[in-house]
């Protein structure tokens, strides 16, 4: 559109301007479209959970870009030929046009003078280019890394835990006190409270809360801030520990736990496992970056151990099966029959009266039948000991396991927490028979962390290959890609300024930047190569290209910034998940826009000189005119 209108301003008819303008930038549009689609090719082939999450995103964006490129080559020139009118230079423009045009001319004049200065001091700008490369790597190493940002979905879950010897009746009373305290928070709309066995635990000493918050517009605090307030309310309730976490739209595997992240110990040796887990739990609880550190290990549950004296039992003709049956009849739920009616059926349970099931001393009332038909008390053939043991035995991968769950303190990233936990694990000297590892979100984060640099590198390599094919050159794609480090600096610096982590969402934003930023260089290089085919000197060609393409470069960049700005501002429900992408794109565009306008022409001149040196060496000392890529077919 800008190129066509420029020809109309120079006096051409709209129809002729549309044909010429589309012909001039047709190859540019093809280059930008294909290279932008190429950015998402690595995303399409990403494995694991992250690949599944973003595959639809990559497909949608790629199809939209291809359709946009097709429209730019077909519909846009036709509409320009029909809608645009010849410019009447004798007609006085309105005040708005005069003001904006004067501002742009002043802007362009400032860029012209600064560009001439940079072209006269090319070594300085070359140093800036290498500095941006090293700075982008240093910032990537320095920025805290996370997985998915915590969303405010308007819902909170809570797990209530009491002592292992707490009865169900006592747990119900404590659960009511916790629920009443949560209801007192003015940000809570309603809640659902359950006591006893839940999806997290099958024991009677636990409870579960599902808290629905008021709509975001009706409350001044986020879900994370409300959780902070609820923790203070729970601290004054005796006999229970309450763990809260916000409900997330994206949940990745792991076991159901009291906190958001999990770290699991496994071993076939339960003695070693139950000894190592509490020691490591104490170390993790001392870490500054973690809070709500707890585990599913409850080994202080009161138990009765019955040791059968096999010699005495054999002498009386009593077997272990008889002992188990007798205990099951008294303390279990033995179904002996089923009663059928016309509308329902009922299980008939044989058991002793409940008053004989409440005390361990009632075991003395259990009698076993001997082989001679007599009965003897249980105590005469067995020893009854009071012990403690696990309330339940959790398993993962068919092995006994202990899962330590934790949340992060404000200002701590998941990457920093993983490093702290690994250091604590090293200091704990876990037995060789105990295996450890992260589960769920923390595990997927570890896997994705090593793939993030590879994803960005793959995107750059794919773009280089596509541009190399389009331009039939090894040199010009390097010129186009030279501004990418500046985009990385802008994206990471902006994330750090707004105290955000480098999450997977932000990485996708940086991958998008790789495709967006290079379009500025493509517009410059295509125009410069066209002028070189006309015999213009390299420096004059790239200078003219920078000045001539300045307006469309600013138009497309500002359009991209304003398009992403609502995402960066965090408008709408669940905006916390999308905001890092917008922040990264806006910051990267602002910084890269400032630097690539100077980096690209300088790199172009250096690589053009390098190309001529190589060509001279290959051709045996001759210095032929550099051969730019062929013009697109008309």
C-alpha positions as CSV (number, residue, x, y, z in Angstrom):
1,X,0.0,0.0,0.0
2,X,2.7,2.5,0.9
3,X,4.8,1.7,-2.2
4,X,1.7,2.1,-4.5
5,X,0.7,5.4,-2.8
6,X,4.3,6.7,-3.2
7,X,4.1,6.2,-6.9
8,X,0.7,8.0,-7.0
9,X,2.2,10.9,-5.1
10,X,4.9,11.0,-7.8
11,X,2.1,11.5,-10.4
12,X,1.3,8.0,-11.7
13,X,-2.3,6.9,-12.2
14,X,-3.6,4.5,-9.5
15,X,-3.9,1.5,-11.9
16,X,-0.4,1.9,-13.2
17,X,0.9,2.6,-9.7
18,X,-0.7,-0.5,-8.4
19,X,0.9,-2.7,-11.0
20,X,4.4,-1.2,-10.6
21,X,4.2,-1.0,-6.8
22,X,3.1,-4.6,-6.5
23,X,5.8,-5.7,-9.0
24,X,8.5,-3.9,-7.1
25,X,7.7,-5.4,-3.7
26,X,6.3,-8.8,-4.7
27,X,9.5,-10.6,-4.0
28,X,9.8,-8.7,-0.7
29,X,6.4,-9.8,0.4
30,X,7.2,-13.4,-0.6
31,X,10.4,-13.3,1.4
32,X,8.8,-11.8,4.5
33,X,5.9,-14.3,4.4
34,X,7.9,-17.4,3.9
35,X,10.5,-16.5,6.4
36,X,7.9,-15.6,9.0
37,X,6.2,-18.9,8.5
38,X,9.5,-20.6,8.8
39,X,9.9,-19.3,12.3
40,X,7.1,-21.6,13.5
41,X,8.4,-24.8,11.8
42,X,10.5,-25.7,14.9
43,X,7.4,-25.1,17.1
44,X,5.4,-27.5,15.0
45,X,7.9,-30.3,15.6
46,X,8.5,-29.6,19.3
47,X,7.9,-32.7,21.4
48,X,6.5,-33.2,24.9
49,X,3.8,-31.2,26.6
50,X,5.0,-27.8,25.4
51,X,4.9,-29.0,21.8
52,X,1.3,-30.2,22.3
53,X,0.3,-26.9,23.9
54,X,1.7,-24.6,21.1
55,X,1.2,-26.8,18.0
56,X,-2.3,-25.3,17.3
57,X,-0.9,-21.8,18.0
58,X,1.8,-22.3,15.4
59,X,-0.5,-23.7,12.8
60,X,-3.0,-20.9,13.3
61,X,-0.4,-18.2,13.0
62,X,1.3,-19.8,10.0
63,X,-2.0,-20.1,8.0
64,X,-2.9,-16.5,8.9
65,X,0.5,-15.3,7.6
66,X,0.1,-17.2,4.4
67,X,-3.4,-15.8,3.8
68,X,-2.1,-12.4,4.6
69,X,0.7,-12.7,2.1
70,X,-1.7,-13.9,-0.6
71,X,-4.0,-11.0,0.1
72,X,-1.1,-8.5,-0.1
73,X,-0.1,-9.8,-3.5
74,X,-3.6,-10.0,-5.0
75,X,-6.5,-8.1,-3.3
76,X,-4.5,-5.2,-1.9
77,X,-3.2,-4.0,-5.4
78,X,-6.6,-4.4,-6.9
79,X,-8.3,-2.4,-4.1
80,X,-5.6,0.3,-4.5
81,X,-6.2,0.6,-8.2
82,X,-10.0,1.0,-7.5
83,X,-10.1,3.0,-4.3
84,X,-7.0,5.3,-4.3
85,X,-7.4,8.6,-6.2
86,X,-4.7,10.6,-8.0
87,X,-3.1,13.2,-5.7
88,X,-4.0,16.8,-6.4
89,X,-0.8,18.7,-5.5
90,X,-2.6,22.0,-5.9
91,X,-5.1,21.1,-3.2
92,X,-4.1,22.4,0.2
93,X,-3.9,19.5,2.7
94,X,-5.8,19.6,6.0
95,X,-4.3,20.6,9.3
96,X,-3.9,17.0,10.6
97,X,-2.0,16.0,7.5
98,X,0.3,19.0,7.7
99,X,1.1,18.4,11.3
100,X,1.7,14.6,11.0
101,X,3.7,15.1,7.7
102,X,5.9,17.8,9.3
103,X,6.5,15.4,12.2
104,X,7.5,12.6,9.9
105,X,9.7,14.8,7.8
106,X,11.5,16.0,10.9
107,X,11.8,12.4,12.0
108,X,13.2,11.3,8.6
109,X,15.6,14.2,8.6
110,X,17.0,13.2,12.0
111,X,17.4,9.6,10.8
112,X,19.1,10.8,7.6
113,X,21.7,12.7,9.6
114,X,22.3,10.0,12.2
115,X,22.5,7.4,9.4
116,X,25.2,9.4,7.6
117,X,27.1,9.6,10.9
118,X,26.9,5.8,11.4
119,X,28.0,5.1,7.8
120,X,31.1,7.3,8.4
121,X,31.9,5.4,11.6
122,X,31.1,1.9,10.6
123,X,33.6,0.2,13.0
124,X,31.8,1.6,16.0
125,X,28.5,0.2,14.8
126,X,30.1,-3.1,14.1
127,X,31.3,-3.2,17.7
128,X,27.7,-2.4,18.9
129,X,26.5,-5.3,16.8
130,X,28.8,-7.8,18.5
131,X,28.0,-6.2,21.9
132,X,24.3,-6.8,21.4
133,X,25.1,-10.5,20.6
134,X,27.1,-11.0,23.8
135,X,24.6,-8.9,25.8
136,X,21.7,-11.0,24.7
137,X,23.4,-14.2,25.8
138,X,24.4,-12.7,29.1
139,X,20.8,-11.5,29.8
140,X,19.4,-14.9,28.8
141,X,21.6,-16.5,31.5
142,X,20.8,-13.9,34.1
143,X,17.0,-13.6,33.8
144,X,15.0,-15.9,36.2
145,X,13.3,-18.7,34.3
146,X,9.9,-20.1,34.8
147,X,7.3,-22.3,33.1
148,X,3.8,-20.9,32.8
149,X,2.8,-17.7,34.6
150,X,0.4,-18.0,37.5
151,X,-3.1,-17.1,36.3
152,X,-5.9,-15.5,38.3
153,X,-8.8,-17.8,37.2
154,X,-11.0,-16.8,40.1
155,X,-10.7,-20.1,41.9
156,X,-8.5,-21.4,44.8
157,X,-8.1,-24.9,46.1
158,X,-7.1,-25.7,49.7
159,X,-5.9,-28.8,51.5
160,X,-6.5,-29.1,55.2
161,X,-4.3,-31.5,57.2
162,X,-4.6,-32.5,60.9
163,X,-2.6,-34.9,63.0
164,X,-2.6,-38.5,61.9
165,X,-4.5,-39.7,65.0
166,X,-7.4,-37.3,64.4
167,X,-10.8,-39.0,64.1
168,X,-13.2,-38.2,61.4
169,X,-15.6,-36.5,63.8
170,X,-12.8,-34.2,65.1
171,X,-11.7,-33.5,61.5
172,X,-15.2,-32.4,60.6
173,X,-15.2,-29.9,63.4
174,X,-11.8,-28.5,62.4
175,X,-12.8,-28.4,58.7
176,X,-15.9,-26.3,59.7
177,X,-13.7,-23.8,61.5
178,X,-11.4,-23.5,58.5
179,X,-14.3,-23.0,56.1
180,X,-15.9,-20.3,58.4
181,X,-12.6,-18.4,58.4
182,X,-12.3,-18.6,54.6
183,X,-15.9,-17.3,54.3
184,X,-15.0,-14.2,56.3
185,X,-12.8,-12.9,53.5
186,X,-14.7,-10.3,51.6
187,X,-13.2,-11.5,48.2
188,X,-14.8,-15.0,48.5
189,X,-18.0,-15.6,46.7
190,X,-18.7,-19.2,47.9
191,X,-16.8,-22.4,48.8
192,X,-17.2,-26.1,48.8
193,X,-15.8,-28.0,51.8
194,X,-15.3,-31.7,52.3
195,X,-13.7,-33.7,55.1
196,X,-12.2,-37.1,55.1
197,X,-10.8,-39.1,52.2
198,X,-10.2,-36.9,49.1
199,X,-8.4,-37.3,45.8
200,X,-5.2,-36.3,47.4
201,X,-5.4,-38.5,50.4
202,X,-7.5,-41.5,51.4
203,X,-7.2,-40.8,55.1
204,X,-9.6,-39.3,57.6
205,X,-7.3,-36.6,58.8
206,X,-7.5,-34.5,55.7
207,X,-10.0,-32.1,54.2
208,X,-10.5,-30.2,50.9
209,X,-11.6,-26.7,50.0
210,X,-12.7,-25.3,46.7
211,X,-13.0,-21.5,46.9
212,X,-14.7,-19.4,44.2
213,X,-13.7,-15.7,44.3
214,X,-15.7,-12.8,43.3
215,X,-15.3,-11.5,39.7
216,X,-12.0,-9.7,39.1
217,X,-13.8,-6.3,38.6
218,X,-15.4,-6.6,42.1
219,X,-12.2,-7.2,44.0
220,X,-9.0,-5.2,44.4
221,X,-6.7,-8.2,45.1
222,X,-5.4,-11.0,42.9
223,X,-5.8,-14.6,43.7
224,X,-2.2,-14.7,44.9
225,X,-2.7,-11.8,47.3
226,X,-5.9,-13.4,48.6
227,X,-4.0,-16.6,49.3
228,X,-1.6,-14.5,51.4
229,X,-4.5,-13.1,53.5
230,X,-6.0,-16.6,53.9
231,X,-2.7,-18.0,55.2
232,X,-2.8,-15.4,58.0
233,X,-6.3,-16.4,58.9
234,X,-5.4,-20.1,59.0
235,X,-2.3,-19.5,61.2
236,X,-4.6,-18.8,64.3
237,X,-6.6,-22.1,63.9
238,X,-5.0,-24.8,66.1
239,X,-4.5,-28.4,65.1
240,X,-4.5,-28.0,61.3
241,X,-2.2,-27.0,58.5
242,X,-3.9,-25.5,55.4
243,X,-2.2,-25.3,52.0
244,X,-3.7,-23.0,49.3
245,X,-2.9,-22.8,45.6
246,X,-4.7,-21.0,42.7
247,X,-6.5,-23.1,40.1
248,X,-4.7,-23.0,36.8
249,X,-6.1,-23.5,33.3
250,X,-3.0,-25.4,32.3
251,X,-2.2,-28.3,34.6
252,X,0.6,-30.7,33.5
253,X,0.7,-34.2,35.0
254,X,2.1,-34.9,38.4
255,X,0.4,-36.4,41.4
256,X,-2.4,-34.7,43.3
257,X,-0.6,-32.8,46.1
258,X,-1.1,-30.0,48.7
259,X,1.1,-27.5,46.9
260,X,1.7,-26.6,43.2
261,X,5.0,-28.3,42.5
262,X,6.2,-31.8,43.4
263,X,9.5,-33.5,44.1
264,X,9.4,-37.3,44.5
265,X,11.6,-39.8,46.2
266,X,11.3,-43.5,45.3
267,X,12.9,-46.7,46.6
268,X,12.0,-50.4,47.1
269,X,13.7,-50.1,50.5
270,X,11.0,-48.4,52.6
271,X,13.2,-48.1,55.6
272,X,15.8,-46.0,53.7
273,X,13.0,-44.1,52.0
274,X,11.2,-43.2,55.2
275,X,14.5,-42.2,56.8
276,X,15.7,-40.0,53.9
277,X,12.4,-38.2,53.2
278,X,12.0,-36.4,56.5
279,X,15.6,-35.3,56.5
280,X,15.3,-33.8,53.0
281,X,12.0,-32.3,53.9
282,X,13.6,-30.4,56.8
283,X,16.3,-29.0,54.4
284,X,13.8,-27.9,51.8
285,X,11.7,-26.2,54.5
286,X,14.7,-24.0,55.3
287,X,15.1,-22.8,51.7
288,X,14.3,-19.1,51.3
289,X,12.6,-19.6,47.9
290,X,10.1,-22.3,49.0
291,X,7.0,-22.2,51.2
292,X,4.2,-24.6,52.0
293,X,6.8,-27.4,52.0
294,X,5.0,-30.6,53.0
295,X,4.9,-34.3,52.0
296,X,2.4,-37.1,51.7
297,X,4.5,-39.2,54.2
298,X,2.6,-39.7,57.5
299,X,4.5,-42.4,59.5
300,X,3.4,-41.5,63.0
301,X,0.0,-43.2,62.7
302,X,-0.7,-45.3,65.8
303,X,-0.8,-49.0,65.0
304,X,-1.2,-52.3,66.7
305,X,1.1,-55.1,65.7
306,X,0.0,-58.6,66.4
307,X,2.8,-61.2,66.4
308,X,1.4,-64.8,66.3
309,X,3.4,-67.3,68.3
310,X,3.5,-70.0,65.7
311,X,4.5,-72.8,68.1
312,X,1.6,-72.2,70.5
313,X,-0.8,-71.7,67.6
314,X,0.3,-75.0,66.0
315,X,-0.1,-76.9,69.2
316,X,-3.7,-75.7,69.4
317,X,-4.4,-76.1,65.7
318,X,-4.8,-72.4,65.1
319,X,-3.7,-71.0,61.7
320,X,-2.9,-67.4,60.6
321,X,-6.0,-67.5,58.4
322,X,-8.2,-68.0,61.4
323,X,-6.6,-65.0,63.1
324,X,-7.2,-62.8,60.1
325,X,-10.8,-63.9,59.8
326,X,-11.4,-63.2,63.5
327,X,-9.9,-59.7,63.3
328,X,-11.8,-59.0,60.0
329,X,-15.1,-60.0,61.5
330,X,-14.6,-57.7,64.5
331,X,-13.0,-54.7,62.9
332,X,-13.7,-55.1,59.2
333,X,-17.0,-55.2,57.1
334,X,-17.6,-58.8,56.3
335,X,-20.5,-59.2,53.9
336,X,-22.2,-62.5,54.7
337,X,-25.3,-62.2,52.5
338,X,-27.3,-59.9,50.2
339,X,-31.0,-59.1,50.9
340,X,-33.0,-58.5,47.7
341,X,-36.2,-56.5,47.5
342,X,-38.4,-55.5,44.6
343,X,-36.8,-52.1,44.4
344,X,-33.3,-52.5,45.9
345,X,-30.7,-54.8,47.4
346,X,-28.9,-54.6,50.7
347,X,-25.6,-56.0,51.9
348,X,-25.8,-58.0,55.2
349,X,-22.7,-57.2,57.2
350,X,-21.5,-59.3,60.2
351,X,-19.7,-57.4,62.8
352,X,-19.5,-56.9,66.6
353,X,-21.2,-54.1,68.2
354,X,-19.5,-50.7,67.7
355,X,-18.7,-50.3,71.4
356,X,-16.3,-53.2,71.0
357,X,-14.4,-51.6,68.2
358,X,-13.3,-48.3,69.8
359,X,-10.4,-49.4,72.0
360,X,-7.3,-51.5,71.5
361,X,-8.1,-53.3,74.8
362,X,-11.1,-54.8,73.0
363,X,-8.7,-57.2,71.3
364,X,-8.6,-59.1,74.5
365,X,-12.2,-60.1,73.8
366,X,-11.3,-61.8,70.6
367,X,-11.3,-65.6,70.9
368,X,-10.0,-68.2,68.4
369,X,-11.4,-71.7,68.0
370,X,-8.9,-74.6,68.4
371,X,-8.8,-77.8,66.4
372,X,-10.5,-79.7,69.2
373,X,-13.5,-77.3,69.2
374,X,-12.5,-75.2,72.2
375,X,-11.8,-71.4,72.2
376,X,-8.8,-69.5,73.5
377,X,-8.3,-65.8,73.9
378,X,-6.1,-64.1,71.3
379,X,-3.6,-62.9,73.9
380,X,-2.8,-66.5,74.7
381,X,-1.3,-67.2,71.3
382,X,-0.1,-63.8,70.1
383,X,1.7,-60.7,71.4
384,X,0.0,-57.3,70.9
385,X,2.4,-54.3,70.6
386,X,1.6,-50.6,70.1
387,X,3.7,-49.2,67.2
388,X,3.6,-46.4,64.7
389,X,3.6,-46.7,60.9
390,X,2.6,-45.0,57.7
391,X,-1.0,-43.9,57.4
392,X,-0.9,-44.8,53.7
393,X,1.8,-46.1,51.4
394,X,2.0,-44.1,48.1
395,X,3.4,-45.7,45.0
396,X,4.9,-44.4,41.7
397,X,6.1,-46.7,39.0
398,X,5.2,-49.6,41.2
399,X,7.6,-48.5,43.9
400,X,7.0,-47.0,47.3
401,X,7.4,-43.2,47.1
402,X,7.2,-40.0,49.0
403,X,6.2,-36.8,47.3
404,X,7.4,-33.5,48.7
405,X,5.2,-30.6,47.4
406,X,6.0,-26.9,47.6
407,X,5.0,-23.5,46.5
408,X,7.3,-20.6,45.6
409,X,7.8,-17.4,47.6
410,X,7.1,-14.1,45.9
411,X,10.1,-13.1,43.7
412,X,11.4,-16.7,43.3
413,X,11.3,-18.3,39.9
414,X,10.8,-22.0,39.3
415,X,14.3,-22.2,37.8
416,X,15.8,-20.7,41.0
417,X,13.8,-23.1,43.1
418,X,14.9,-26.1,41.1
419,X,18.6,-25.0,41.6
420,X,18.1,-24.7,45.4
421,X,16.4,-28.1,45.6
422,X,19.2,-29.7,43.6
423,X,21.8,-28.1,46.0
424,X,19.8,-29.4,49.0
425,X,19.6,-32.9,47.5
426,X,23.4,-32.9,47.0
427,X,23.9,-31.8,50.6
428,X,21.5,-34.5,51.9
429,X,23.6,-37.4,50.6
430,X,20.6,-39.6,49.7
431,X,21.2,-43.3,49.9
432,X,22.0,-45.0,46.6
433,X,18.8,-47.0,46.8
434,X,16.7,-43.8,46.9
435,X,15.9,-42.2,43.5
436,X,14.7,-38.6,43.3
437,X,13.2,-36.4,40.6
438,X,10.7,-33.7,39.9
439,X,7.1,-34.5,38.9
440,X,4.4,-32.6,37.0
441,X,5.1,-29.0,36.1
442,X,8.5,-28.9,37.6
443,X,9.6,-32.0,35.6
444,X,8.3,-30.6,32.3
445,X,10.0,-27.3,33.1
446,X,13.3,-29.0,33.5
447,X,12.9,-30.8,30.2
448,X,11.8,-27.6,28.4
449,X,14.6,-25.5,29.9
450,X,17.3,-27.3,27.9
451,X,15.2,-27.0,24.8
452,X,14.6,-23.3,24.9
453,X,18.0,-22.2,23.3
454,X,17.6,-25.0,20.8
455,X,14.1,-23.8,19.8
456,X,15.4,-20.2,19.2
457,X,18.5,-21.5,17.3
458,X,16.4,-23.8,15.2
459,X,14.1,-20.9,14.3
460,X,17.1,-18.8,13.2
461,X,18.6,-21.7,11.2
462,X,15.4,-22.4,9.4
463,X,15.0,-18.7,8.5
464,X,18.6,-18.6,7.2
465,X,17.9,-21.6,5.0
466,X,14.7,-20.2,3.6
467,X,16.3,-16.8,2.9
468,X,19.3,-18.4,1.4
469,X,17.1,-20.3,-1.0
470,X,15.1,-17.1,-1.9
471,X,18.1,-14.9,-2.4
472,X,20.4,-17.6,-3.7
473,X,23.1,-16.2,-1.4
474,X,24.9,-17.2,1.8
475,X,25.7,-13.5,2.6
476,X,22.4,-11.6,2.4
477,X,20.5,-13.8,5.0
478,X,23.3,-13.0,7.5
479,X,22.7,-9.3,6.9
480,X,18.9,-9.8,7.4
481,X,19.5,-11.8,10.6
482,X,22.1,-9.4,12.1
483,X,19.4,-7.4,14.0
484,X,18.0,-10.3,15.9
485,X,20.3,-10.0,19.1
486,X,18.9,-6.5,19.6
487,X,15.4,-7.9,19.7
488,X,16.5,-10.4,22.3
489,X,18.0,-7.7,24.4
490,X,14.8,-5.6,24.2
491,X,12.6,-8.6,25.1
492,X,14.6,-9.8,28.0
493,X,15.3,-6.3,29.5
494,X,11.6,-5.5,29.3
495,X,10.7,-8.7,31.1
496,X,13.3,-7.9,33.8
497,X,12.0,-4.3,34.2
498,X,8.5,-5.6,34.8
499,X,9.8,-8.3,37.2
500,X,8.7,-11.2,35.0
501,X,10.3,-14.5,34.4
502,X,11.4,-15.9,31.1
503,X,8.6,-18.3,30.8
504,X,7.6,-20.6,27.9
505,X,5.0,-18.0,26.9
506,X,7.8,-15.3,26.7
507,X,10.0,-17.7,24.7
508,X,7.2,-18.0,22.1
509,X,7.1,-14.2,22.0
510,X,10.8,-14.1,21.3
511,X,10.4,-16.7,18.6
512,X,7.7,-14.5,17.0
513,X,10.2,-11.6,17.3
514,X,12.6,-13.5,15.2
515,X,10.1,-13.5,12.4
516,X,8.8,-9.9,12.9
517,X,12.1,-8.1,13.3
518,X,13.8,-9.4,10.2
519,X,11.1,-7.8,7.9
520,X,12.8,-4.4,8.4
521,X,16.1,-5.7,7.0
522,X,14.3,-7.5,4.2
523,X,12.7,-4.3,3.0
524,X,16.1,-2.5,3.1
525,X,18.1,-5.3,1.4
526,X,15.5,-5.9,-1.4
527,X,15.5,-2.2,-2.3
528,X,19.3,-2.0,-2.1
529,X,19.8,-5.1,-4.3
530,X,17.4,-3.5,-6.9
531,X,19.5,-0.4,-7.0
532,X,22.7,-2.5,-7.3
533,X,21.2,-4.1,-10.4
534,X,20.9,-0.6,-11.8
535,X,24.7,0.0,-11.2
536,X,24.5,2.1,-8.0
537,X,27.3,1.9,-5.5
538,X,26.8,-0.3,-2.5
539,X,26.9,2.5,0.1
540,X,24.6,4.8,-2.0
541,X,22.2,1.9,-2.6
542,X,21.8,0.9,1.1
543,X,21.6,4.5,2.2
544,X,18.8,5.2,-0.4
545,X,17.1,2.0,0.7
546,X,17.1,3.0,4.4
547,X,15.6,6.4,3.7
548,X,13.1,5.1,1.1
549,X,11.9,2.2,3.3
550,X,11.9,4.3,6.5
551,X,8.2,5.1,6.3
552,X,6.9,1.5,5.7
553,X,9.3,0.2,8.3
554,X,7.9,2.6,10.9
555,X,4.3,1.8,9.7
556,X,4.7,-1.9,10.1
557,X,6.5,-1.7,13.4
558,X,4.1,0.7,15.0
559,X,1.2,-1.5,13.7
560,X,2.7,-4.6,15.3
561,X,3.4,-2.7,18.6
562,X,-0.2,-1.4,18.9
563,X,-1.6,-4.8,17.9
564,X,0.3,-6.5,20.8
565,X,-0.2,-3.6,23.2
566,X,-3.5,-4.9,24.7
567,X,-1.8,-8.2,25.5
568,X,1.1,-6.4,27.1
569,X,-1.2,-4.3,29.2
570,X,-2.8,-7.4,30.6
571,X,-6.4,-6.7,29.8
572,X,-9.1,-9.4,30.3
573,X,-9.5,-12.5,32.3
574,X,-6.5,-14.8,32.5
575,X,-4.3,-12.1,31.1
576,X,-1.4,-13.2,33.4
577,X,-0.8,-16.1,31.0
578,X,-0.6,-14.0,27.8
579,X,1.1,-10.9,29.2
580,X,4.7,-12.1,29.0
581,X,4.3,-12.7,25.3
582,X,3.1,-9.1,24.8
583,X,5.8,-7.6,27.0
584,X,8.5,-9.5,25.2
585,X,7.2,-8.5,21.7
586,X,6.7,-4.8,22.5
587,X,10.1,-4.5,24.2
588,X,11.9,-6.4,21.5
589,X,10.3,-4.3,18.7
590,X,11.1,-1.0,20.4
591,X,14.8,-1.8,20.9
592,X,15.3,-3.6,17.6
593,X,13.6,-0.8,15.7
594,X,16.1,1.6,17.1
595,X,19.2,-0.5,16.4
596,X,18.4,-2.4,13.2
597,X,17.9,0.9,11.3
598,X,21.7,1.3,11.8
599,X,23.0,-2.2,12.2
600,X,21.6,-3.5,8.9
601,X,23.2,-1.0,6.6
602,X,26.6,-1.4,8.3
603,X,26.5,-5.2,8.2
604,X,25.4,-5.0,4.6
605,X,28.4,-3.0,3.6
606,X,30.9,-5.2,5.5
607,X,29.4,-8.4,4.1
608,X,29.3,-6.9,0.6
609,X,33.0,-6.2,0.9
610,X,33.6,-9.7,2.2
611,X,31.6,-11.1,-0.7
612,X,33.8,-9.2,-3.2
613,X,37.0,-10.4,-1.5
614,X,35.8,-14.0,-1.7
615,X,34.7,-13.5,-5.3
616,X,38.0,-12.0,-6.3
617,X,39.9,-14.9,-4.7
618,X,37.7,-17.5,-6.5
619,X,37.9,-15.7,-9.9
620,X,41.7,-15.5,-9.8
621,X,42.2,-11.9,-8.8
622,X,39.5,-10.2,-10.9
623,X,37.1,-7.9,-9.1
624,X,33.8,-8.4,-10.9
625,X,30.7,-6.4,-10.0
626,X,28.8,-8.3,-7.4
627,X,25.9,-10.2,-8.8
628,X,22.8,-9.7,-6.9
629,X,20.0,-12.3,-7.0
630,X,17.8,-12.3,-10.0
631,X,14.8,-10.1,-10.1
632,X,11.5,-11.8,-9.6
633,X,9.7,-13.0,-12.7
634,X,7.2,-10.5,-14.1
